[in-house]
């Protein structure tokens, strides 16, 4: 499963397992896992390992972990979006969609790329999902959702995060 995931996504992967044999850990890490945590584990440790995996993926890709546009701040490692210091509540899919646009800021991201990355390859043609989520996201982050300046539509192609 991890090999298939790695064929279309570079999302961080942390394996949680009751198995503790060294060969299984080595195989998981060599196949593409970013970390391996044995049960039992503490929630604090798990969260720290997840944050570290996110940071490492972003650094490897040369990504900026925090993007600021006027008073909007998108903090990718912490999964937080704030406007004027007030946290905006995004669903996990809304955040994933926004994060993908942030990672490609200023560049057009195709419908297919957005759908495949956020919802998986089985949804590459479900553009209605995308329209609904982009609309919801615009309602939450745009100053004027009727005249979006941040999430710009490229008709027939996809979307891009504006300047």
Buried (B, 14 or more C-beta within 10 A) or exposed (E): EBEEBBEEBBBBBBBEBEEEEEEEBEEBBEBBBBBBBEEEEEEEEBEEBBBBBBBEBBEEEEBEBEBEBEEBBBBBBEBBBBBEEEEBEBEEBBBBBBBBBBBBBEEBBBBBBBBBBBBEEEBBEEBEBBEEBBEBBBEBBBEEBEEBEBBBBEEEEBBBBBE
